[in-house]
């Protein structure tokens, strides 16, 4: 029913516009084409000024009402993100000044230079000076902005400091898998044919010595405030995109082609909850690339904690190797069951 109503309203609007156009045509014939054109020019010139004023009022009202609800008002949660915000504000200032000047001139000229019998139109076919001005100035401004952008890009895609922690992020339909190196600080090798959704979700090669202490978690990633963290990104199915909105970073996760980026958190999750006044605040890791029917649900959580809390959390984690081979878990001890036939089983301490 609502569809038919919408179609009817659209048809009605077109009919009204058509009738107004026809009425205007008839008035032009009755009043004379030239007189009607001059009157329409005056009306249009006035409307141009009215639209200019109303447009700027609308911009102010929308900014006042919605800016506080954007993440720009919260501020970036990483050192790299602050540089991105700085670049964004510089871009907004430059483009904002250009926008205001050009729009004021456009609408004001439409009013000021409307048709007038006593004014002769000035026409020139070419001006090298003007073309140089309106080509060179935008080119220089855009070049400066591009240089700032490339500088920031190379900053957070380059090599992080030597004390950076490293987390491997693997996208899947439709979730995230995080791998941490163990005490040896080296990731074990992996091979996609080894993937087992139950015990080996990223395809770790268990024969590799370095893989024995690798830790896997899903959907929640822990990082430390003030400590650089390097992310090694990949995918086990289709192209995903790691979006870290609060940290102002994003990067594609491509099957078979690892990509990297790094950032330094500056607020813990708890501090951001206090800063935003939102007790349910959580840093989100989202997929910013359409990856299938469940794309909308592909999001995880980043917990930013202090070093002590991170060490406590890490101490509670069990290497994935022992999940795949529970009989080799040193925390398991033999337990003797008292029955007619003595059997030895293992139990977790």
C-alpha positions in Angstrom: 0.0 0.0 0.0 2.8 2.4 0.9 4.5 1.7 -2.5 1.3 2.7 -4.4 1.0 5.8 -2.2 4.6 6.8 -2.9 4.1 6.3 -6.7 0.9 8.4 -6.6 2.6 11.2 -4.7 5.5 11.3 -7.2 3.1 11.3 -10.2 1.1 14.1 -8.5 4.2 16.2 -8.0 5.2 15.8 -11.7 1.7 16.8 -12.8 1.8 19.9 -10.6 5.2 20.9 -12.0 3.9 20.4 -15.5 0.8 22.5 -14.9 2.9 25.3 -13.4 5.2 25.2 -16.5 2.3 25.4 -18.8 0.7 28.2 -16.8 4.0 30.1 -17.0 4.1 29.6 -20.7 0.6 31.0 -21.1 1.5 34.1 -19.0 4.5 34.7 -21.2 2.4 34.7 -24.2 -0.1 37.1 -22.7 2.4 39.5 -21.2 4.9 39.3 -24.0 8.0 37.2 -24.0 10.5 39.9 -23.2 8.6 41.3 -20.2 8.0 37.9 -18.9 11.6 36.9 -19.2 12.7 40.1 -17.3 10.3 39.4 -14.5 11.4 35.8 -14.2 15.1 37.0 -14.0 14.2 39.3 -11.1 12.4 36.5 -9.3 15.3 34.1 -9.9 17.9 36.6 -8.8 16.0 37.2 -5.5 15.7 33.4 -5.0 19.4 33.0 -5.5 20.2 35.3 -2.6 17.5 33.6 -0.5 18.9 30.2 -1.2 22.4 31.5 -0.3 21.3 32.7 3.1 19.1 29.7 3.8 21.9 27.4 2.7 24.4 28.8 5.1 21.8 28.8 7.9 21.2 25.1 7.2 25.0 24.4 7.3 25.3 26.1 10.7 22.2 24.3 12.1 23.3 20.9 10.9 26.8 21.4 12.2 25.5 22.6 15.6 23.1 19.6 15.9 25.2 16.8 14.6 28.9 17.6 15.0 28.8 16.5 18.7 27.6 13.1 17.6 30.5 12.4 15.2 33.8 10.8 16.1 35.6 14.0 15.2 34.2 15.5 18.4 35.6 12.6 20.4 39.0 13.0 19.0 41.4 10.3 17.7 42.4 7.5 20.1 45.9 6.9 18.6 49.0 9.0 17.8 48.6 8.3 14.1 44.9 9.1 14.3 45.7 12.6 15.6 47.8 13.2 12.6 44.9 12.1 10.3 42.5 14.4 12.2 45.0 17.3 11.8 45.2 16.7 8.1 41.4 16.4 7.8 40.9 19.7 9.6 43.4 21.5 7.4 41.6 20.1 4.4 38.2 21.2 5.7 39.6 24.7 6.4 41.0 25.1 2.9 38.1 23.7 1.1 35.7 25.5 3.4 37.2 28.9 2.6 37.1 28.1 -1.1 33.5 26.9 -0.8 32.2 30.0 1.0 34.0 32.4 -1.5 32.8 30.6 -4.6 29.2 30.1 -3.4 28.8 33.7 -2.3 30.2 35.0 -5.6 28.1 32.5 -7.6 24.8 33.4 -6.0 25.5 37.1 -5.6 26.6 37.5 -9.2 23.4 35.8 -10.3 21.4 38.5 -8.5 23.7 41.5 -9.2 24.2 40.8 -13.0 20.7 39.8 -14.0 19.3 41.1 -17.2 19.3 44.9 -17.5 18.5 47.0 -20.6 21.0 49.7 -19.5 24.0 47.3 -19.2 26.0 45.9 -22.0 27.4 42.4 -21.7 31.2 42.2 -21.6 32.5 39.2 -23.5 36.1 37.8 -23.9 37.0 34.5 -25.5 40.3 33.8 -23.7 42.5 35.0 -20.8 45.8 33.3 -20.2 46.3 35.1 -16.9 42.9 33.9 -15.4 43.6 30.3 -16.6 47.0 30.3 -14.9 45.5 31.6 -11.7 42.6 29.1 -11.4 44.8 26.2 -12.5 48.0 27.0 -10.5 46.4 27.9 -7.2 44.3 24.7 -6.9 47.2 22.6 -8.1 49.6 23.9 -5.5 47.0 23.5 -2.7 46.1 20.0 -3.7 49.8 19.1 -4.0 50.4 20.2 -0.4 47.5 18.2 0.8 48.7 15.1 -1.1 52.2 15.4 0.4 50.7 15.6 3.9 48.6 12.5 3.1 51.5 10.5 1.8 53.6 11.5 4.8 51.0 10.1 7.1 50.4 7.0 5.0 54.1 6.1 5.0 54.2 6.8 8.7 51.7 4.2 9.8 52.4 1.7 7.1 56.2 1.8 7.6 58.2 0.0 10.2 57.1 0.6 13.8 59.5 1.1 16.7 61.5 -1.9 17.9 59.5 -2.2 21.1 56.2 -2.6 19.2 54.0 -5.6 20.0 52.8 -7.6 17.0 49.4 -9.1 16.4 48.3 -11.0 13.3 44.7 -10.2 12.2 42.9 -12.7 9.9 39.6 -11.9 8.4 37.0 -14.6 7.7 33.4 -14.7 6.8 32.2 -13.2 9.1 34.6 -12.5 12.0 38.1 -11.8 13.1 40.9 -14.1 14.3 43.8 -12.7 16.3 47.2 -14.4 16.7 49.9 -13.4 19.3 53.4 -14.8 19.3 54.4 -16.5 22.5 57.4 -15.9 24.7 59.7 -16.5 21.7 58.1 -13.4 20.1 58.1 -15.2 16.7 55.0 -16.4 14.8 55.0 -20.1 13.7 54.6 -20.8 10.0 51.1 -21.5 8.6 49.6 -23.1 5.5 46.1 -22.6 4.3 45.5 -26.3 3.7 46.1 -26.9 7.5 43.0 -24.8 8.4 40.7 -26.6 10.8 37.8 -24.4 12.1 37.7 -26.3 15.3 41.4 -26.4 16.4 43.5 -24.6 13.8 41.5 -21.7 12.4 44.5 -20.0 10.6 46.4 -23.1 9.4 49.4 -23.1 11.7 52.1 -25.7 10.9 52.5 -27.5 14.2 55.9 -29.0 13.2 57.4 -25.5 13.3 59.1 -25.0 16.7 58.0 -21.4 16.8 54.3 -22.3 16.5 54.1 -24.2 19.9 53.4 -21.0 21.9 51.3 -19.0 19.5 48.0 -17.8 21.0 44.7 -17.5 19.1 41.7 -15.5 20.1 38.6 -14.5 18.2 36.6 -11.3 18.0 38.4 -9.5 20.8 42.0 -8.1 20.5 44.0 -6.8 23.5 46.6 -4.1 23.1 48.5 -1.9 25.5 48.0 1.9 26.0 51.1 3.9 24.9 52.7 0.9 23.3 53.0 0.7 19.5 51.2 -2.3 18.0 52.0 -3.7 14.5 49.1 -5.5 12.8 49.8 -8.1 10.1 46.7 -8.4 8.1 45.4 -11.3 6.0 42.3 -13.2 5.0 41.4 -16.9 4.7 38.6 -16.5 2.2 37.7 -13.2 0.4 39.0 -9.6 0.5 38.1 -7.9 3.8 39.1 -4.4 5.1 40.3 -3.8 8.6 38.6 -0.6 9.8 39.8 0.9 13.0 37.5 4.0 13.1 38.5 5.3 16.5 42.2 5.0 15.6 41.5 6.6 12.1 43.1 3.7 10.3 42.0 1.1 7.7 43.8 -1.4 5.4 42.7 -4.2 3.1 43.1 -7.8 4.3 43.8 -9.8 1.2 44.1 -13.6 0.9 47.7 -14.7 0.4 49.1 -11.1 0.5 49.9 -9.9 4.0 49.6 -6.1 4.6 50.7 -4.2 7.6 50.0 -1.0 9.6 50.8 0.1 13.1 49.4 2.5 15.7 50.0 3.7 19.2 46.8 3.8 21.5 46.6 6.8 23.8 43.5 6.0 25.8 42.5 2.8 27.5 38.9 1.6 26.9 38.1 2.6 30.5 39.4 6.1 29.9 37.4 6.5 26.7 34.2 5.4 28.5 34.9 8.2 31.0 35.8 10.7 28.2 32.7 10.0 26.1 30.3 9.5 29.0 29.3 6.2 27.5 29.6 3.3 29.9 29.1 0.8 27.0 31.9 2.3 24.8 34.1 -0.2 23.0 36.8 0.3 20.3 35.5 -1.4 17.2 37.2 -3.3 14.5 34.9 -3.5 11.5 35.1 -4.8 7.9 34.9 -1.9 5.5 34.8 -4.0 2.4 31.6 -5.7 1.2 32.4 -9.4 1.8 29.2 -11.3 1.6 25.7 -11.6 3.1 26.9 -11.4 6.7 29.2 -8.3 6.1 27.0 -6.1 8.4 27.8 -8.4 11.3 31.5 -8.6 10.9 32.9 -6.6 13.7 35.1 -7.2 16.7 36.3 -5.4 19.8 39.7 -3.9 20.7 40.4 -3.8 24.4 43.0 -1.1 25.2 44.4 -1.8 28.7 47.5 -0.9 30.7 50.6 -3.2 30.7 49.8 -4.9 34.0 46.3 -5.8 32.9 47.6 -7.0 29.6 50.2 -9.2 31.2 47.5 -10.7 33.5 45.2 -11.4 30.5 48.1 -13.0 28.5 49.0 -15.2 31.5 45.6 -16.7 31.4 45.8 -17.6 27.7 46.7 -21.1 26.5 48.7 -21.7 23.4 46.6 -23.0 20.5 49.0 -26.0 20.2 47.6 -27.4 23.4 44.0 -27.0 22.1 44.9 -29.0 19.0 46.9 -31.6 21.1 45.4 -31.6 24.6 47.3 -34.7 25.6 50.5 -32.7 25.3 49.3 -30.0 27.7 51.7 -29.9 30.6 48.9 -28.5 32.8 47.1 -31.9 32.5 47.9 -34.5 35.1 47.1 -38.2 35.2 44.1 -39.2 37.4 43.5 -42.8 38.5 39.9 -43.9 38.6 38.9 -46.5 41.1 37.0 -49.2 39.4 37.3 -52.9 38.6 39.9 -52.2 35.9 42.4 -49.5 36.6 42.4 -46.8 33.9 44.6 -43.7 33.6 43.0 -40.6 32.2 44.0 -37.0 32.0 42.4 -34.0 33.7 43.1 -30.3 33.7 44.5 -28.8 36.8 
